[in-house]
Amino acid sequence: MALGIFSCTKKTASAQNKNEFNVTASFYPQYVMLLNITQNVPDVKVSLLAPANTGCLHDYQMTTRDMKLIEDTDLLIINGADMEHFMESFLQTKNPEKIVSVTDNYPLLEENPHIWVSPLGAIYQTEKIAQALAKADSKNADLYMTNSQKYTEKLASLYKTMQTELKDYEGIPIITFHEAFPY
């Protein structure tokens, strides 16, 4: 069953599996991308650091559970661009090869880290995640890349639909509750 663009179900796996590849997303948008990219990949456990109902990641504070989860993860997927400032000092003590920032080299608008709200930004992040997974867990590289391609096709279709359906509103100012939407 393919996951929808915004839907997900948490994967669970046996904690006793020593061959399991553990990957953790810092927050929900990257978690959804991870679930789509790792769908049906054997021996992969996907975890979420900040709870899905976290309203604003800028206000989140790490817990001891979070620190333990990061210690046990093989790969930590973060948005970057100062989105996870709550874990900055903690991450400085970690192996940088275990941390993937999915905004690296993306042209930010006014230093705004919320690139996933744009389908094109989400495609960029999905591809970065898939490449990092393929490198870190090479035995499943083909599955990650295939799943990534399927998910990016969904996002590209969403982008095309948005361009068509919102064409009449281009250039009209809107008021938003958060600085996340310039993309």
Sequence and secondary structure as in RCSB ss.txt:
>XXXX:A:sequence
MALGIFSCTKKTASAQNKNEFNVTASFYPQYVMLLNITQNVPDVKVSLLAPANTGCLHDYQMTTRDMKLIEDTDL
LIINGADMEHFMESFLQTKNPEKIVSVTDNYPLLEENPHIWVSPLGAIYQTEKIAQALAKADSKNADLYMTNSQK
YTEKLASLYKTMQTELKDYEGIPIITFHEAFPY
>XXXX:A:secstr
    SS        TT TT EEEEESSHHHHHHHHHHTTT TTEEEEESS TT S GGG    HHHHHHHHH SE
EEE  TTTTGGGHHHHTTS GGGEEETTTT   BTTB  GGGSHHHHHHHHHHHHHHHHHHTGGGHHHHHHHHHH
HHHHHHHHHHHHHHHTGGGTT     SSTT   
